[in-house]
Amino acid sequence: MFPAKYKAFRLENKVAVITAATNGIGLAIAERLGHEGARVVVSSRDEDNVKRAIDRLVSSGLKRSDLAGCTCHVSNSDDRSRLLKLTIQRFGNVHILVNNAGINPIFGDLLDVDESAWDKLFDVNVKAGFMLAKLFAPEIERSGGGSIVFNSSIGAYRSPQGIAAYGITKTALLGLTRALAESLAPKGIRVNAIAPGIIKTKMSKALWEGIDERKSAEAIGTLLGRLGMPEECAALVAFLCSSDASYITGETVPVAGGAYSRL
């Protein structure tokens, strides 16, 4: 049912960096890109989580020599620089950047969101991704071009009450994706985004744990009668990073089972 076996090797000789890659969608992306032939750099804020993610990727069949781990808080400039430095030192170049890191620390009315929470949301969900793209772009160009992918959300199209502030940051990523695509196209770098619906991860647990899955899916307008899996997001990212998507840039592609996803 899910893309669990990998037969394509579309990313051979590529180097991919994925932020927030120690669980959920990020880890699934790291595993998929690795099995498509890429050498993968896994990053996260917690060193122990990074080590566990590397071990899990090795247990999935990837070679430890094709993997690297780096602690990185994406909103920290020094951490971002260290992530790039480690990547180049370990593998010599970089072709793919997946900006997967995001937070959603607030549930409540939009007008109750205070300034510090607002700043934190935009710092991690929007600013950090832009700064990483800006930092990595020259090295991706030097490596012969490549791809940058952002993880947005169907919440970007219709921010639900309770997590509206989060949704607004994801709407900002739609504009950032388009603007960066225009800026980086002459450098041989494509920029796209995915827009997941409710995917069964730790971050979305409160939305599906202990709830009838079909009812939860119907509540958000999903047509397929179920929620999504991280591997389904990873499959789309692998496509967008590959030469199969060589004429696609500036786009945001939903992974939402048919849930409403248009402005």
C-alpha positions in Angstrom: 0.0 0.0 0.0 2.8 2.4 0.9 6.1 3.0 -1.0 8.2 0.8 1.3 10.4 -0.9 -1.2 12.9 1.1 -3.3 13.8 0.0 -6.8 14.7 3.3 -8.3 18.1 4.9 -7.9 17.3 8.4 -9.1 19.6 10.1 -6.6 22.9 8.2 -7.1 26.0 10.4 -6.5 23.8 13.1 -4.8 24.3 14.5 -1.3 21.1 15.4 0.6 20.7 17.4 3.8 17.5 17.1 5.8 16.6 19.1 8.8 14.5 17.7 11.7 15.3 14.3 10.3 15.2 12.1 13.4 11.5 11.1 13.3 8.3 11.4 11.4 8.4 12.9 8.0 12.0 13.9 8.2 13.3 10.5 9.0 11.1 8.9 6.3 12.6 11.4 3.8 16.1 10.6 4.9 15.4 6.9 4.5 13.8 7.3 1.1 16.5 9.5 -0.3 19.2 7.2 1.0 17.6 4.2 -0.6 17.3 6.2 -3.9 21.1 6.4 -3.8 21.8 9.7 -2.1 24.4 10.1 0.7 22.4 11.7 3.5 23.1 14.2 6.3 20.6 13.9 9.2 20.2 16.9 11.5 18.2 17.7 14.6 18.6 19.6 17.8 19.3 16.6 20.0 22.5 14.6 19.6 21.1 11.4 21.0 18.2 11.6 18.5 20.6 12.1 15.7 22.6 9.0 16.7 19.4 6.9 17.0 18.2 8.1 13.6 21.6 7.0 12.0 21.3 3.6 13.6 17.7 3.2 12.3 18.8 4.2 8.8 21.6 1.6 9.0 19.1 -1.0 10.1 17.0 -0.2 7.1 19.8 -1.3 4.8 21.8 2.0 4.3 25.6 2.0 4.6 26.9 3.9 7.6 29.6 5.4 5.4 26.9 7.0 3.3 25.4 8.8 6.4 26.3 11.7 8.6 24.7 13.3 11.5 24.8 16.9 12.9 23.1 18.6 15.8 21.6 21.8 14.4 19.0 24.2 15.9 17.9 25.7 12.6 17.2 29.1 14.1 20.9 29.4 15.3 23.2 30.9 12.7 26.3 29.1 14.0 24.5 25.8 13.9 23.4 26.3 10.3 27.0 27.1 9.3 28.3 24.0 11.1 25.7 21.9 9.2 27.0 23.1 5.9 30.6 22.8 6.9 30.2 19.2 8.1 28.4 18.3 4.9 31.2 19.6 2.7 33.9 18.1 4.9 32.3 14.7 4.8 31.0 14.4 1.3 32.7 17.2 -0.7 29.5 18.7 -2.1 25.7 19.1 -1.7 22.9 18.8 -4.1 19.7 18.6 -2.1 18.4 20.6 0.9 15.1 19.6 2.5 13.9 22.2 5.0 11.7 20.0 7.1 12.1 21.7 10.5 8.9 23.3 11.9 7.2 23.9 15.2 3.6 24.3 16.4 3.8 25.2 20.1 0.4 27.0 20.3 -3.2 25.8 20.3 -5.7 28.5 20.7 -7.4 31.6 19.3 -5.2 33.5 16.9 -5.7 36.8 18.8 -4.3 35.1 21.9 -0.9 34.5 20.3 1.6 36.8 22.0 4.5 38.4 20.4 7.2 36.0 21.6 5.2 33.0 20.4 4.6 34.7 17.0 8.3 35.5 16.7 9.3 31.9 17.6 6.9 30.5 15.0 8.2 32.7 12.2 11.9 32.3 13.3 11.8 28.5 13.0 9.1 27.9 10.3 10.0 30.7 7.9 13.2 32.6 8.6 15.4 29.6 9.4 14.4 27.8 6.1 15.2 30.9 4.1 18.6 31.4 5.8 19.5 27.8 5.2 18.5 28.1 1.5 20.6 31.2 1.2 23.5 29.6 2.9 23.4 26.3 0.9 22.6 27.8 -2.5 26.2 28.7 -3.5 27.4 25.2 -2.6 24.5 23.5 -4.5 25.4 25.7 -7.5 29.1 24.8 -7.2 28.1 21.1 -7.0 26.3 21.4 -10.4 22.9 22.4 -9.3 20.2 20.6 -7.4 17.0 21.0 -5.5 15.6 22.7 -2.4 12.3 21.4 -0.8 10.3 23.1 1.9 7.7 21.3 4.1 4.6 23.5 4.1 1.1 22.2 5.0 -2.4 22.2 3.7 -2.9 24.5 6.7 -1.3 27.1 4.4 -4.4 27.2 2.3 -7.0 27.2 5.1 -5.6 27.9 8.5 -7.8 26.0 11.0 -8.8 27.7 14.2 -6.6 26.6 17.0 -3.5 26.4 14.8 -4.0 29.5 12.7 -0.7 31.0 13.6 1.1 27.9 12.5 -0.9 27.9 9.2 0.1 31.4 8.5 3.8 30.5 8.7 3.1 27.7 6.2 1.3 30.2 3.9 4.5 32.3 4.0 6.4 29.2 2.7 4.3 29.2 -0.4 5.5 32.7 -1.3 9.1 31.9 -0.3 9.1 28.8 -2.5 7.9 30.8 -5.5 10.3 33.7 -4.9 13.3 31.5 -4.3 12.5 29.5 -7.4 12.7 32.6 -9.5 16.0 33.7 -7.9 17.7 30.4 -8.0 16.6 29.0 -11.4 19.5 30.7 -13.2 21.9 28.9 -10.8 20.5 25.5 -11.7 18.6 25.1 -8.5 14.9 24.1 -8.4 12.8 25.0 -5.4 9.5 23.3 -4.5 7.4 22.5 -1.5 5.2 19.8 -0.2 1.9 20.5 1.6 1.0 17.5 3.8 -2.4 17.0 5.3 -2.7 15.1 8.6 0.2 12.7 8.6 0.5 10.1 11.3 3.5 11.5 13.2 4.3 12.4 16.8 3.8 16.1 16.0 0.2 15.5 14.9 -0.6 12.8 17.5 -3.3 14.9 19.3 -5.3 15.0 16.1 -5.5 11.3 15.5 -4.6 9.2 18.6 -7.6 7.5 20.0 -9.8 8.8 17.3 -11.6 6.8 14.6 -9.3 7.4 11.6 -12.1 7.5 9.0 -13.9 10.2 11.0 -10.7 12.2 11.5 -10.1 12.0 7.8 -13.6 13.0 6.9 -13.4 16.0 9.3 -10.6 17.6 7.2 -12.1 16.7 3.9 -9.8 13.8 3.0 -11.4 11.8 0.1 -9.5 8.5 0.7 -10.9 7.7 4.1 -7.6 7.5 6.0 -4.8 9.7 7.2 -1.4 9.9 5.5 1.9 8.2 6.3 5.4 9.8 6.4 6.5 7.5 3.7 4.0 9.0 1.3 5.5 12.5 1.9 9.0 11.0 1.4 8.1 9.5 -1.9 7.0 12.9 -3.2 10.2 14.6 -1.9 12.3 11.9 -3.7 10.5 12.7 -6.9 10.9 16.5 -6.6 14.6 16.1 -5.9 15.2 13.8 -8.9 15.6 14.4 -12.6 12.1 13.1 -13.1 11.0 16.6 -11.8 13.6 18.5 -13.9 10.9 20.8 -15.3 9.1 21.5 -12.0 10.0 24.5 -9.9 8.2 27.1 -7.8 5.4 24.6 -7.1 3.7 23.4 -3.9 2.3 19.9 -4.1 -0.3 18.6 -1.6 0.0 15.2 0.0 -3.4 15.3 1.6 -5.6 12.6 0.2 -7.7 15.0 -1.7 -8.3 17.5 1.2 -8.9 21.1 0.1 -5.6 22.6 -0.8 -5.9 25.7 -3.0 -5.9 29.4 -2.1 
